[in-house]
Amino acid sequence: MLFATANKCASLTETLARRQLTSGGWSFGGAQQATTEATCLSALALAWADEASTALAIRFLMKSQGADGGWPAFEGDPEPSWATALAVSTLIAVNDASDVSERALHWLLTSRGKEGNWFWRWKFKTADREVGFNPDKYGWPWCPGAGSWVIPTAFSVVAIKQFTVCNRSEAFENRIRLGVDMLLDRACVGGGWNSGNSVVYGVPLPAHVEATAIALLALQDEPRAEIIQESVHWLESRAAEITAVSSLSWCILALFVYQRRIEELKRKLAAIVDDGSTIRDNAALATALLALRCGEMIHPFMVLR
């Protein structure tokens, strides 16, 4: 099994490295416009085995950071995005100690979903009462001006926790608490997370695998509240049914930090991805490589207690 997995990872590494653009980044598919998400995940996946490709990717990230400290979702976009959190975790994983991360952390500290504005909190509490969440508990948006969503909030919490683990100011601690409280507030009935609200017009929404897995990564060092335990159980109970590469990969990465068995899931993932040539989405391919190496390399989204 170990030999087969090693060969599989070597094949996926070659496939992913070949897809690196001349800019140093990666696109989602066959496009020539790099994305921060695909670039960060690819850099993390190759850091263990391809130093040259990783170095190019880090240089790309350094050049594409905005003046405000944030990163755009797509190369050349003028506005920052949620992917700033992924960039911070990537720079931490490759031991980059420059002021690039400091500026990014400042952007994360000041970024917030529109519920962070008093007007929108008032609106949600008065006119829009069917949203099913507490607007006083807000996280991070996909892009400036939007509401808080589960996945960008979870990645932002992870990044801030990782960067400030040894020196956490009151401001960062307060921002982390707001993000954590938002995630706990928006958990679905019975465990897990949807991408946004858990209830709309009184109707409970179903949980999604990727949103649940990534939210659990953000909560890994938190006290094991009942909703967290229910969510781990929800994810574990559905793991055997997952066939989508990205969903299964995030499931493995999350269950690992909660000390659940992942070997059978890794074997299943290895069979699905084959040599990676049929997976067009480079972010999914990179996440699969991270999942297959889970337990053999430092987990890029591990949060120290």
ChimeraX commands (.cxc) that place a marker at each C-alpha (Angstrom):
marker #1 position 0.00,0.00,0.00 radius 0.5
marker #1 position 2.76,2.45,0.91 radius 0.5
marker #1 position 4.65,1.70,-2.30 radius 0.5
marker #1 position 1.50,2.08,-4.40 radius 0.5
marker #1 position 0.62,5.35,-2.70 radius 0.5
marker #1 position 4.15,6.68,-3.22 radius 0.5
marker #1 position 3.96,5.88,-6.93 radius 0.5
marker #1 position 0.54,7.51,-7.16 radius 0.5
marker #1 position 1.79,10.67,-5.46 radius 0.5
marker #1 position 4.82,10.81,-7.76 radius 0.5
marker #1 position 2.54,10.58,-10.80 radius 0.5
marker #1 position 0.20,13.28,-9.50 radius 0.5
marker #1 position 3.17,15.49,-8.66 radius 0.5
marker #1 position 4.42,15.29,-12.24 radius 0.5
marker #1 position 0.97,16.01,-13.65 radius 0.5
marker #1 position 0.45,19.03,-11.40 radius 0.5
marker #1 position 3.94,20.43,-11.98 radius 0.5
marker #1 position 3.48,20.24,-15.77 radius 0.5
marker #1 position 0.41,22.44,-15.49 radius 0.5
marker #1 position 2.23,25.32,-13.82 radius 0.5
marker #1 position 1.95,28.48,-15.90 radius 0.5
marker #1 position 4.99,30.51,-16.95 radius 0.5
marker #1 position 3.88,33.14,-14.43 radius 0.5
marker #1 position 4.47,30.62,-11.64 radius 0.5
marker #1 position 0.79,30.23,-10.81 radius 0.5
marker #1 position -1.88,27.71,-11.69 radius 0.5
marker #1 position -5.30,28.20,-13.26 radius 0.5
marker #1 position -8.36,26.14,-12.45 radius 0.5
marker #1 position -8.31,24.34,-15.78 radius 0.5
marker #1 position -6.69,24.98,-19.12 radius 0.5
marker #1 position -6.92,28.77,-18.92 radius 0.5
marker #1 position -3.88,31.04,-18.86 radius 0.5
marker #1 position -5.16,33.23,-16.02 radius 0.5
marker #1 position -3.79,32.03,-12.70 radius 0.5
marker #1 position -5.97,31.90,-9.60 radius 0.5
marker #1 position -4.75,32.41,-6.06 radius 0.5
marker #1 position -6.68,29.37,-4.80 radius 0.5
marker #1 position -5.25,26.91,-7.32 radius 0.5
marker #1 position -1.76,28.41,-6.93 radius 0.5
marker #1 position -1.76,28.15,-3.14 radius 0.5
marker #1 position -3.07,24.60,-3.05 radius 0.5
marker #1 position -0.63,23.53,-5.76 radius 0.5
marker #1 position 2.31,25.14,-3.95 radius 0.5
marker #1 position 1.32,23.34,-0.75 radius 0.5
marker #1 position 0.97,20.03,-2.57 radius 0.5
marker #1 position 4.36,20.33,-4.30 radius 0.5
marker #1 position 6.33,21.80,-1.39 radius 0.5
marker #1 position 7.22,18.32,-0.22 radius 0.5
marker #1 position 8.56,17.10,-3.56 radius 0.5
marker #1 position 9.26,19.92,-6.04 radius 0.5
marker #1 position 11.20,22.85,-4.62 radius 0.5
marker #1 position 11.63,24.58,-7.98 radius 0.5
marker #1 position 7.91,24.70,-8.75 radius 0.5
marker #1 position 7.15,25.81,-5.21 radius 0.5
marker #1 position 9.70,28.62,-5.37 radius 0.5
marker #1 position 8.16,29.89,-8.62 radius 0.5
marker #1 position 4.71,29.79,-7.05 radius 0.5
marker #1 position 5.84,31.76,-4.00 radius 0.5
marker #1 position 7.42,34.41,-6.23 radius 0.5
marker #1 position 4.12,34.63,-8.12 radius 0.5
marker #1 position 2.25,35.15,-4.84 radius 0.5
marker #1 position 4.69,37.83,-3.73 radius 0.5
marker #1 position 4.16,39.75,-6.98 radius 0.5
marker #1 position 0.39,39.41,-7.03 radius 0.5
marker #1 position -0.33,40.69,-3.52 radius 0.5
marker #1 position -2.27,43.95,-3.57 radius 0.5
marker #1 position -1.13,47.18,-1.98 radius 0.5
marker #1 position -3.76,46.70,0.76 radius 0.5
marker #1 position -2.26,43.34,1.72 radius 0.5
marker #1 position -4.93,41.16,0.14 radius 0.5
marker #1 position -4.79,38.79,-2.83 radius 0.5
marker #1 position -7.25,38.78,-5.73 radius 0.5
marker #1 position -9.14,35.63,-6.61 radius 0.5
marker #1 position -7.81,35.80,-10.17 radius 0.5
marker #1 position -4.52,37.16,-11.47 radius 0.5
marker #1 position -4.93,40.80,-12.48 radius 0.5
marker #1 position -8.18,41.44,-10.61 radius 0.5
marker #1 position -8.18,44.81,-8.80 radius 0.5
marker #1 position -10.01,43.78,-5.62 radius 0.5
marker #1 position -8.83,41.47,-2.81 radius 0.5
marker #1 position -10.61,38.24,-1.93 radius 0.5
marker #1 position -11.04,35.41,0.55 radius 0.5
marker #1 position -8.03,33.67,-1.04 radius 0.5
marker #1 position -5.83,35.97,1.05 radius 0.5
marker #1 position -6.29,33.49,3.90 radius 0.5
marker #1 position -5.05,30.62,1.72 radius 0.5
marker #1 position -2.01,32.68,0.74 radius 0.5
marker #1 position -1.15,33.27,4.39 radius 0.5
marker #1 position -1.38,29.56,5.23 radius 0.5
marker #1 position 0.78,28.79,2.19 radius 0.5
marker #1 position 3.50,31.25,3.20 radius 0.5
marker #1 position 3.47,29.84,6.74 radius 0.5
marker #1 position 3.85,26.29,5.40 radius 0.5
marker #1 position 6.94,27.21,3.36 radius 0.5
marker #1 position 8.42,29.18,6.28 radius 0.5
marker #1 position 8.29,32.57,4.60 radius 0.5
marker #1 position 8.90,35.19,7.29 radius 0.5
marker #1 position 8.62,38.35,5.19 radius 0.5
marker #1 position 6.35,41.31,5.89 radius 0.5
marker #1 position 4.08,40.04,3.11 radius 0.5
marker #1 position 2.20,37.91,5.63 radius 0.5
marker #1 position 2.06,40.76,8.13 radius 0.5
marker #1 position 0.29,42.97,5.60 radius 0.5
marker #1 position -2.06,40.14,4.70 radius 0.5
marker #1 position -2.94,39.60,8.36 radius 0.5
marker #1 position -3.83,43.27,8.66 radius 0.5
marker #1 position -6.18,42.88,5.70 radius 0.5
marker #1 position -7.79,39.81,7.30 radius 0.5
marker #1 position -8.19,41.65,10.58 radius 0.5
marker #1 position -10.11,44.50,8.94 radius 0.5
marker #1 position -12.08,42.43,6.42 radius 0.5
marker #1 position -15.56,41.34,7.43 radius 0.5
marker #1 position -18.88,40.30,5.99 radius 0.5
marker #1 position -21.44,43.04,5.48 radius 0.5
marker #1 position -23.06,42.03,8.79 radius 0.5
marker #1 position -20.06,43.75,10.37 radius 0.5
marker #1 position -21.63,47.06,9.36 radius 0.5
marker #1 position -24.19,48.37,11.83 radius 0.5
marker #1 position -26.73,49.11,9.08 radius 0.5
marker #1 position -26.77,45.55,7.82 radius 0.5
marker #1 position -27.00,44.16,11.35 radius 0.5
marker #1 position -30.00,46.40,11.92 radius 0.5
marker #1 position -31.52,45.33,8.60 radius 0.5
marker #1 position -31.12,41.62,9.35 radius 0.5
marker #1 position -32.66,42.11,12.79 radius 0.5
marker #1 position -35.65,44.08,11.53 radius 0.5
marker #1 position -36.57,43.76,7.85 radius 0.5
marker #1 position -34.84,40.45,7.00 radius 0.5
marker #1 position -35.72,38.25,9.95 radius 0.5
marker #1 position -35.94,35.03,7.93 radius 0.5
marker #1 position -32.19,34.68,7.36 radius 0.5
marker #1 position -31.89,32.27,10.28 radius 0.5
marker #1 position -28.65,33.50,11.83 radius 0.5
marker #1 position -27.39,35.98,14.38 radius 0.5
marker #1 position -25.95,38.98,12.46 radius 0.5
marker #1 position -23.90,40.02,15.50 radius 0.5
marker #1 position -21.72,37.00,14.75 radius 0.5
marker #1 position -19.98,37.66,11.46 radius 0.5
marker #1 position -17.05,36.22,9.58 radius 0.5
marker #1 position -15.47,36.85,6.20 radius 0.5
marker #1 position -16.93,37.26,2.70 radius 0.5
marker #1 position -15.81,35.84,-0.63 radius 0.5
marker #1 position -15.12,39.41,-1.74 radius 0.5
marker #1 position -15.49,42.89,-0.19 radius 0.5
marker #1 position -19.07,44.06,0.25 radius 0.5
marker #1 position -20.63,40.59,0.42 radius 0.5
marker #1 position -22.03,38.76,3.42 radius 0.5
marker #1 position -20.15,36.25,5.55 radius 0.5
marker #1 position -19.82,32.72,4.19 radius 0.5
marker #1 position -18.64,29.52,5.85 radius 0.5
marker #1 position -15.63,28.60,3.70 radius 0.5
marker #1 position -13.89,32.01,3.57 radius 0.5
marker #1 position -14.55,32.42,7.29 radius 0.5
marker #1 position -13.06,29.02,8.09 radius 0.5
marker #1 position -9.90,29.60,6.04 radius 0.5
marker #1 position -9.47,33.05,7.59 radius 0.5
marker #1 position -9.78,31.65,11.11 radius 0.5
marker #1 position -7.20,28.96,10.29 radius 0.5
marker #1 position -4.74,31.50,8.83 radius 0.5
marker #1 position -4.98,33.91,11.75 radius 0.5
marker #1 position -4.67,31.10,14.29 radius 0.5
marker #1 position -1.61,29.72,12.52 radius 0.5
marker #1 position 0.16,33.05,12.17 radius 0.5
marker #1 position -0.55,34.33,15.68 radius 0.5
marker #1 position -0.14,31.07,17.62 radius 0.5
marker #1 position 2.87,32.36,19.57 radius 0.5
marker #1 position 1.93,36.04,19.75 radius 0.5
marker #1 position -1.81,36.70,19.64 radius 0.5
marker #1 position -2.98,40.22,20.33 radius 0.5
marker #1 position -6.38,41.02,21.80 radius 0.5
marker #1 position -7.53,42.32,18.42 radius 0.5
marker #1 position -6.70,39.06,16.66 radius 0.5
marker #1 position -8.20,36.98,19.49 radius 0.5
marker #1 position -11.43,38.96,19.27 radius 0.5
marker #1 position -11.58,38.53,15.50 radius 0.5
marker #1 position -10.99,34.80,15.82 radius 0.5
marker #1 position -13.77,34.54,18.42 radius 0.5
marker #1 position -16.21,36.36,16.12 radius 0.5
marker #1 position -15.38,33.99,13.26 radius 0.5
marker #1 position -15.68,30.90,15.45 radius 0.5
marker #1 position -18.96,32.12,16.92 radius 0.5
marker #1 position -20.30,32.71,13.43 radius 0.5
marker #1 position -19.43,29.15,12.37 radius 0.5
marker #1 position -21.05,27.65,15.45 radius 0.5
marker #1 position -24.13,29.84,14.97 radius 0.5
marker #1 position -24.62,28.71,11.37 radius 0.5
marker #1 position -24.16,24.98,11.85 radius 0.5
marker #1 position -26.91,22.87,10.32 radius 0.5
marker #1 position -29.45,20.98,12.39 radius 0.5
marker #1 position -27.89,17.63,13.24 radius 0.5
marker #1 position -24.36,18.74,12.39 radius 0.5
marker #1 position -22.35,19.97,9.45 radius 0.5
marker #1 position -22.40,23.22,7.51 radius 0.5
marker #1 position -24.04,24.56,4.41 radius 0.5
marker #1 position -22.10,27.13,2.41 radius 0.5
marker #1 position -24.03,29.97,4.05 radius 0.5
marker #1 position -27.14,29.94,6.21 radius 0.5
marker #1 position -28.36,26.81,7.96 radius 0.5
marker #1 position -32.02,27.86,7.99 radius 0.5
marker #1 position -33.98,30.01,5.51 radius 0.5
marker #1 position -37.65,30.93,6.01 radius 0.5
marker #1 position -37.80,28.39,8.80 radius 0.5
marker #1 position -36.62,25.53,6.59 radius 0.5
marker #1 position -33.39,23.75,7.66 radius 0.5
marker #1 position -30.89,23.49,4.83 radius 0.5
marker #1 position -28.76,20.36,4.27 radius 0.5
marker #1 position -25.08,20.29,5.14 radius 0.5
marker #1 position -22.41,20.13,2.42 radius 0.5
marker #1 position -19.30,17.97,2.64 radius 0.5
marker #1 position -16.67,20.56,1.68 radius 0.5
marker #1 position -18.14,23.33,3.81 radius 0.5
marker #1 position -18.33,20.95,6.77 radius 0.5
marker #1 position -14.78,19.67,6.36 radius 0.5
marker #1 position -13.27,23.15,6.03 radius 0.5
marker #1 position -15.32,24.52,8.94 radius 0.5
marker #1 position -14.08,21.65,11.10 radius 0.5
marker #1 position -10.48,22.55,10.22 radius 0.5
marker #1 position -11.12,26.02,11.66 radius 0.5
marker #1 position -12.59,24.52,14.85 radius 0.5
marker #1 position -10.00,21.79,15.42 radius 0.5
marker #1 position -8.46,23.45,18.50 radius 0.5
marker #1 position -11.75,24.61,20.00 radius 0.5
marker #1 position -13.46,22.88,22.94 radius 0.5
marker #1 position -15.42,19.89,21.64 radius 0.5
marker #1 position -18.87,21.42,21.79 radius 0.5
marker #1 position -21.77,19.15,20.92 radius 0.5
marker #1 position -22.20,20.71,17.47 radius 0.5
marker #1 position -18.55,20.03,16.63 radius 0.5
marker #1 position -18.86,16.40,17.69 radius 0.5
marker #1 position -22.08,16.02,15.72 radius 0.5
marker #1 position -20.42,17.54,12.67 radius 0.5
marker #1 position -17.42,15.21,12.83 radius 0.5
marker #1 position -19.84,12.28,13.09 radius 0.5
marker #1 position -21.90,13.65,10.18 radius 0.5
marker #1 position -18.80,13.94,7.99 radius 0.5
marker #1 position -17.46,10.53,8.97 radius 0.5
marker #1 position -20.82,8.84,8.35 radius 0.5
marker #1 position -20.96,10.18,4.80 radius 0.5
marker #1 position -17.34,9.67,3.86 radius 0.5
marker #1 position -17.87,6.25,2.28 radius 0.5
marker #1 position -20.46,7.69,-0.13 radius 0.5
marker #1 position -18.30,10.53,-1.44 radius 0.5
marker #1 position -17.02,10.16,-5.00 radius 0.5
marker #1 position -16.15,13.76,-5.90 radius 0.5
marker #1 position -12.38,14.26,-5.76 radius 0.5
marker #1 position -12.39,17.65,-4.04 radius 0.5
marker #1 position -15.02,16.69,-1.46 radius 0.5
marker #1 position -13.32,13.42,-0.59 radius 0.5
marker #1 position -9.95,15.15,-0.30 radius 0.5
marker #1 position -11.20,17.80,2.12 radius 0.5
marker #1 position -13.01,15.11,4.07 radius 0.5
marker #1 position -9.70,13.24,4.54 radius 0.5
marker #1 position -7.84,16.41,5.55 radius 0.5
marker #1 position -10.49,17.25,8.16 radius 0.5
marker #1 position -10.97,13.77,9.61 radius 0.5
marker #1 position -7.21,13.41,10.06 radius 0.5
marker #1 position -6.98,16.33,12.49 radius 0.5
marker #1 position -9.84,14.77,14.50 radius 0.5
marker #1 position -7.87,11.51,14.66 radius 0.5
marker #1 position -10.33,9.48,12.63 radius 0.5
marker #1 position -9.34,6.59,10.36 radius 0.5
marker #1 position -8.54,7.77,6.85 radius 0.5
marker #1 position -6.58,4.92,5.23 radius 0.5
marker #1 position -9.56,3.38,3.47 radius 0.5
marker #1 position -10.62,6.82,2.25 radius 0.5
marker #1 position -7.11,7.44,0.91 radius 0.5
marker #1 position -7.23,4.14,-0.99 radius 0.5
marker #1 position -10.57,5.13,-2.47 radius 0.5
marker #1 position -9.25,8.56,-3.46 radius 0.5
marker #1 position -6.14,7.03,-5.06 radius 0.5
marker #1 position -8.33,4.81,-7.22 radius 0.5
marker #1 position -10.53,7.72,-8.31 radius 0.5
marker #1 position -7.76,10.14,-9.26 radius 0.5
marker #1 position -5.63,7.57,-11.12 radius 0.5
marker #1 position -2.74,9.59,-12.65 radius 0.5
marker #1 position -4.65,12.88,-12.41 radius 0.5
marker #1 position -4.84,13.45,-16.16 radius 0.5
marker #1 position -8.64,13.41,-16.23 radius 0.5
marker #1 position -8.98,15.97,-13.42 radius 0.5
marker #1 position -9.17,19.37,-15.10 radius 0.5
marker #1 position -9.52,21.38,-11.90 radius 0.5
marker #1 position -5.97,22.00,-10.64 radius 0.5
marker #1 position -7.23,23.04,-7.20 radius 0.5
marker #1 position -8.98,19.68,-6.85 radius 0.5
marker #1 position -5.91,17.81,-8.10 radius 0.5
marker #1 position -3.66,19.63,-5.63 radius 0.5
marker #1 position -6.06,18.97,-2.75 radius 0.5
marker #1 position -6.12,15.28,-3.67 radius 0.5
marker #1 position -2.33,15.16,-3.52 radius 0.5
marker #1 position -2.41,16.82,-0.09 radius 0.5
marker #1 position -4.99,14.28,1.10 radius 0.5
marker #1 position -3.02,11.30,-0.18 radius 0.5
marker #1 position 0.06,12.54,1.68 radius 0.5
marker #1 position -1.95,13.24,4.83 radius 0.5
marker #1 position -0.09,11.74,7.77 radius 0.5
marker #1 position 3.20,11.65,5.88 radius 0.5
marker #1 position 3.87,15.39,5.76 radius 0.5
marker #1 position 3.02,18.40,7.90 radius 0.5
marker #1 position -0.68,19.15,7.55 radius 0.5
marker #1 position -0.86,22.63,5.93 radius 0.5
marker #1 position -4.04,23.52,7.82 radius 0.5
marker #1 position -3.08,22.14,11.20 radius 0.5
marker #1 position -3.65,24.54,14.08 radius 0.5
marker #1 position -1.48,24.09,17.15 radius 0.5
marker #1 position -3.23,24.15,20.51 radius 0.5
marker link #1:1,2 radius 0.2
marker link #1:2,3 radius 0.2
marker link #1:3,4 radius 0.2
marker link #1:4,5 radius 0.2
marker link #1:5,6 radius 0.2
marker link #1:6,7 radius 0.2
marker link #1:7,8 radius 0.2
marker link #1:8,9 radius 0.2
marker link #1:9,10 radius 0.2
marker link #1:10,11 radius 0.2
marker link #1:11,12 radius 0.2
marker link #1:12,13 radius 0.2
marker link #1:13,14 radius 0.2
marker link #1:14,15 radius 0.2
marker link #1:15,16 radius 0.2
marker link #1:16,17 radius 0.2
marker link #1:17,18 radius 0.2
marker link #1:18,19 radius 0.2
marker link #1:19,20 radius 0.2
marker link #1:20,21 radius 0.2
marker link #1:21,22 radius 0.2
marker link #1:22,23 radius 0.2
marker link #1:23,24 radius 0.2
marker link #1:24,25 radius 0.2
marker link #1:25,26 radius 0.2
marker link #1:26,27 radius 0.2
marker link #1:27,28 radius 0.2
marker link #1:28,29 radius 0.2
marker link #1:29,30 radius 0.2
marker link #1:30,31 radius 0.2
marker link #1:31,32 radius 0.2
marker link #1:32,33 radius 0.2
marker link #1:33,34 radius 0.2
marker link #1:34,35 radius 0.2
marker link #1:35,36 radius 0.2
marker link #1:36,37 radius 0.2
marker link #1:37,38 radius 0.2
marker link #1:38,39 radius 0.2
marker link #1:39,40 radius 0.2
marker link #1:40,41 radius 0.2
marker link #1:41,42 radius 0.2
marker link #1:42,43 radius 0.2
marker link #1:43,44 radius 0.2
marker link #1:44,45 radius 0.2
marker link #1:45,46 radius 0.2
marker link #1:46,47 radius 0.2
marker link #1:47,48 radius 0.2
marker link #1:48,49 radius 0.2
marker link #1:49,50 radius 0.2
marker link #1:50,51 radius 0.2
marker link #1:51,52 radius 0.2
marker link #1:52,53 radius 0.2
marker link #1:53,54 radius 0.2
marker link #1:54,55 radius 0.2
marker link #1:55,56 radius 0.2
marker link #1:56,57 radius 0.2
marker link #1:57,58 radius 0.2
marker link #1:58,59 radius 0.2
marker link #1:59,60 radius 0.2
marker link #1:60,61 radius 0.2
marker link #1:61,62 radius 0.2
marker link #1:62,63 radius 0.2
marker link #1:63,64 radius 0.2
marker link #1:64,65 radius 0.2
marker link #1:65,66 radius 0.2
marker link #1:66,67 radius 0.2
marker link #1:67,68 radius 0.2
marker link #1:68,69 radius 0.2
marker link #1:69,70 radius 0.2
marker link #1:70,71 radius 0.2
marker link #1:71,72 radius 0.2
marker link #1:72,73 radius 0.2
marker link #1:73,74 radius 0.2
marker link #1:74,75 radius 0.2
marker link #1:75,76 radius 0.2
marker link #1:76,77 radius 0.2
marker link #1:77,78 radius 0.2
marker link #1:78,79 radius 0.2
marker link #1:79,80 radius 0.2
marker link #1:80,81 radius 0.2
marker link #1:81,82 radius 0.2
marker link #1:82,83 radius 0.2
marker link #1:83,84 radius 0.2
marker link #1:84,85 radius 0.2
marker link #1:85,86 radius 0.2
marker link #1:86,87 radius 0.2
marker link #1:87,88 radius 0.2
marker link #1:88,89 radius 0.2
marker link #1:89,90 radius 0.2
marker link #1:90,91 radius 0.2
marker link #1:91,92 radius 0.2
marker link #1:92,93 radius 0.2
marker link #1:93,94 radius 0.2
marker link #1:94,95 radius 0.2
marker link #1:95,96 radius 0.2
marker link #1:96,97 radius 0.2
marker link #1:97,98 radius 0.2
marker link #1:98,99 radius 0.2
marker link #1:99,100 radius 0.2
marker link #1:100,101 radius 0.2
marker link #1:101,102 radius 0.2
marker link #1:102,103 radius 0.2
marker link #1:103,104 radius 0.2
marker link #1:104,105 radius 0.2
marker link #1:105,106 radius 0.2
marker link #1:106,107 radius 0.2
marker link #1:107,108 radius 0.2
marker link #1:108,109 radius 0.2
marker link #1:109,110 radius 0.2
marker link #1:110,111 radius 0.2
marker link #1:111,112 radius 0.2
marker link #1:112,113 radius 0.2
marker link #1:113,114 radius 0.2
marker link #1:114,115 radius 0.2
marker link #1:115,116 radius 0.2
marker link #1:116,117 radius 0.2
marker link #1:117,118 radius 0.2
marker link #1:118,119 radius 0.2
marker link #1:119,120 radius 0.2
marker link #1:120,121 radius 0.2
marker link #1:121,122 radius 0.2
marker link #1:122,123 radius 0.2
marker link #1:123,124 radius 0.2
marker link #1:124,125 radius 0.2
marker link #1:125,126 radius 0.2
marker link #1:126,127 radius 0.2
marker link #1:127,128 radius 0.2
marker link #1:128,129 radius 0.2
marker link #1:129,130 radius 0.2
marker link #1:130,131 radius 0.2
marker link #1:131,132 radius 0.2
marker link #1:132,133 radius 0.2
marker link #1:133,134 radius 0.2
marker link #1:134,135 radius 0.2
marker link #1:135,136 radius 0.2
marker link #1:136,137 radius 0.2
marker link #1:137,138 radius 0.2
marker link #1:138,139 radius 0.2
marker link #1:139,140 radius 0.2
marker link #1:140,141 radius 0.2
marker link #1:141,142 radius 0.2
marker link #1:142,143 radius 0.2
marker link #1:143,144 radius 0.2
marker link #1:144,145 radius 0.2
marker link #1:145,146 radius 0.2
marker link #1:146,147 radius 0.2
marker link #1:147,148 radius 0.2
marker link #1:148,149 radius 0.2
marker link #1:149,150 radius 0.2
marker link #1:150,151 radius 0.2
marker link #1:151,152 radius 0.2
marker link #1:152,153 radius 0.2
marker link #1:153,154 radius 0.2
marker link #1:154,155 radius 0.2
marker link #1:155,156 radius 0.2
marker link #1:156,157 radius 0.2
marker link #1:157,158 radius 0.2
marker link #1:158,159 radius 0.2
marker link #1:159,160 radius 0.2
marker link #1:160,161 radius 0.2
marker link #1:161,162 radius 0.2
marker link #1:162,163 radius 0.2
marker link #1:163,164 radius 0.2
marker link #1:164,165 radius 0.2
marker link #1:165,166 radius 0.2
marker link #1:166,167 radius 0.2
marker link #1:167,168 radius 0.2
marker link #1:168,169 radius 0.2
marker link #1:169,170 radius 0.2
marker link #1:170,171 radius 0.2
marker link #1:171,172 radius 0.2
marker link #1:172,173 radius 0.2
marker link #1:173,174 radius 0.2
marker link #1:174,175 radius 0.2
marker link #1:175,176 radius 0.2
marker link #1:176,177 radius 0.2
marker link #1:177,178 radius 0.2
marker link #1:178,179 radius 0.2
marker link #1:179,180 radius 0.2
marker link #1:180,181 radius 0.2
marker link #1:181,182 radius 0.2
marker link #1:182,183 radius 0.2
marker link #1:183,184 radius 0.2
marker link #1:184,185 radius 0.2
marker link #1:185,186 radius 0.2
marker link #1:186,187 radius 0.2
marker link #1:187,188 radius 0.2
marker link #1:188,189 radius 0.2
marker link #1:189,190 radius 0.2
marker link #1:190,191 radius 0.2
marker link #1:191,192 radius 0.2
marker link #1:192,193 radius 0.2
marker link #1:193,194 radius 0.2
marker link #1:194,195 radius 0.2
marker link #1:195,196 radius 0.2
marker link #1:196,197 radius 0.2
marker link #1:197,198 radius 0.2
marker link #1:198,199 radius 0.2
marker link #1:199,200 radius 0.2
marker link #1:200,201 radius 0.2
marker link #1:201,202 radius 0.2
marker link #1:202,203 radius 0.2
marker link #1:203,204 radius 0.2
marker link #1:204,205 radius 0.2
marker link #1:205,206 radius 0.2
marker link #1:206,207 radius 0.2
marker link #1:207,208 radius 0.2
marker link #1:208,209 radius 0.2
marker link #1:209,210 radius 0.2
marker link #1:210,211 radius 0.2
marker link #1:211,212 radius 0.2
marker link #1:212,213 radius 0.2
marker link #1:213,214 radius 0.2
marker link #1:214,215 radius 0.2
marker link #1:215,216 radius 0.2
marker link #1:216,217 radius 0.2
marker link #1:217,218 radius 0.2
marker link #1:218,219 radius 0.2
marker link #1:219,220 radius 0.2
marker link #1:220,221 radius 0.2
marker link #1:221,222 radius 0.2
marker link #1:222,223 radius 0.2
marker link #1:223,224 radius 0.2
marker link #1:224,225 radius 0.2
marker link #1:225,226 radius 0.2
marker link #1:226,227 radius 0.2
marker link #1:227,228 radius 0.2
marker link #1:228,229 radius 0.2
marker link #1:229,230 radius 0.2
marker link #1:230,231 radius 0.2
marker link #1:231,232 radius 0.2
marker link #1:232,233 radius 0.2
marker link #1:233,234 radius 0.2
marker link #1:234,235 radius 0.2
marker link #1:235,236 radius 0.2
marker link #1:236,237 radius 0.2
marker link #1:237,238 radius 0.2
marker link #1:238,239 radius 0.2
marker link #1:239,240 radius 0.2
marker link #1:240,241 radius 0.2
marker link #1:241,242 radius 0.2
marker link #1:242,243 radius 0.2
marker link #1:243,244 radius 0.2
marker link #1:244,245 radius 0.2
marker link #1:245,246 radius 0.2
marker link #1:246,247 radius 0.2
marker link #1:247,248 radius 0.2
marker link #1:248,249 radius 0.2
marker link #1:249,250 radius 0.2
marker link #1:250,251 radius 0.2
marker link #1:251,252 radius 0.2
marker link #1:252,253 radius 0.2
marker link #1:253,254 radius 0.2
marker link #1:254,255 radius 0.2
marker link #1:255,256 radius 0.2
marker link #1:256,257 radius 0.2
marker link #1:257,258 radius 0.2
marker link #1:258,259 radius 0.2
marker link #1:259,260 radius 0.2
marker link #1:260,261 radius 0.2
marker link #1:261,262 radius 0.2
marker link #1:262,263 radius 0.2
marker link #1:263,264 radius 0.2
marker link #1:264,265 radius 0.2
marker link #1:265,266 radius 0.2
marker link #1:266,267 radius 0.2
marker link #1:267,268 radius 0.2
marker link #1:268,269 radius 0.2
marker link #1:269,270 radius 0.2
marker link #1:270,271 radius 0.2
marker link #1:271,272 radius 0.2
marker link #1:272,273 radius 0.2
marker link #1:273,274 radius 0.2
marker link #1:274,275 radius 0.2
marker link #1:275,276 radius 0.2
marker link #1:276,277 radius 0.2
marker link #1:277,278 radius 0.2
marker link #1:278,279 radius 0.2
marker link #1:279,280 radius 0.2
marker link #1:280,281 radius 0.2
marker link #1:281,282 radius 0.2
marker link #1:282,283 radius 0.2
marker link #1:283,284 radius 0.2
marker link #1:284,285 radius 0.2
marker link #1:285,286 radius 0.2
marker link #1:286,287 radius 0.2
marker link #1:287,288 radius 0.2
marker link #1:288,289 radius 0.2
marker link #1:289,290 radius 0.2
marker link #1:290,291 radius 0.2
marker link #1:291,292 radius 0.2
marker link #1:292,293 radius 0.2
marker link #1:293,294 radius 0.2
marker link #1:294,295 radius 0.2
marker link #1:295,296 radius 0.2
marker link #1:296,297 radius 0.2
marker link #1:297,298 radius 0.2
marker link #1:298,299 radius 0.2
marker link #1:299,300 radius 0.2
marker link #1:300,301 radius 0.2
marker link #1:301,302 radius 0.2
marker link #1:302,303 radius 0.2
marker link #1:303,304 radius 0.2
marker link #1:304,305 radius 0.2
view
